């Protein structure tokens, strides 16, 4: 479980592709001393497992299915990636509950600079829009954000404050690029309860 508060902006230093998976090597000099073999690390919001560790970097296996279903397919050597370690229950929980299991990808359609913020517009798949509400929570590439608004065309607007622009890779996104989307976990549980009803 994660919170959507990014711990470090890492850099992909190598990608080794196989038939059914790829190995990502990610430089994370600030976090590396906290990462142990087998630890979960959210990379652009995707929960991955650290499989080896050096003084400055760690590796993680990424299955072909994960590549095809997430924005990690667009990541290349040199790309900046949002990193977060699993949440600790003995610490303050900022952000919101983020599982690291991506629900889909959205397309960046616009970035509009304001005085102190960046308006970030994305087009989400129709099947995800029912889980998104104004002022609700959403995770984009692993970043916990508040939905500014969503319209009938499934266009979602969020506003990125300077702290988010500095600490994440969202400011570098361009129209047409993809971002990983994880909708509010509670919304999915509520839907499940309503759909199944009381069978007792």
Steps between C-alpha positions, in 0.01 A plus 500: 500500500621849410388858564569669167760732654811468286823433689749551217518576132714211377659441160483189283861407424444174310225286354568138408216346300423128490224296339252529786645770721738790525749596770502866595805643676409816686737747663361610837790644701277657767292189570744222429605454865135439593435241231556131576471196277137408454370843600209650311579822317241698306650609168271751327229350718568138402585274792826320415734281704867583552699200370854632542663802661823692450637812669284731287242290317262207512353270239143380457342247265211633293276246330395552137137529610593782737683678221202467268246621757690793652696807397825316582491398133606859418786509748849496352857529627537847650131536589416650836266281704302569817609275788328421827573235760217310666320692773582439866204482733693668783540823300261774392295397198491791258353475151245217476495120487677387183542128425752518215264300277429710192139521380582641157688766310389851409621730225637843581299750295606836636727691736417861581736710708344712774657751737608242755370171365469289186161389375537137394226353279471132418252283311411191703347177367121504525495192725700690765306825497226363730755472782614862469320790666569869543723557806564125523837325501689365201856375449677595176835328443487426872441861608211559738288785363162660556263502205416858404223397266384228264260564213269284290775449242714324764743791512658526844669817622744519789718789610866438576654719768870599494592223747348236271665653193840488671478153654332300221527438127152634418631843401701339219198327344391610155162477324456151357708328766350243734468503878410212728166541676394345828153605605380525859513157662198575718286577192575155361407331829173695516413392145574138588276514808214661308533259206513186712238617750424318821503130411475381858 
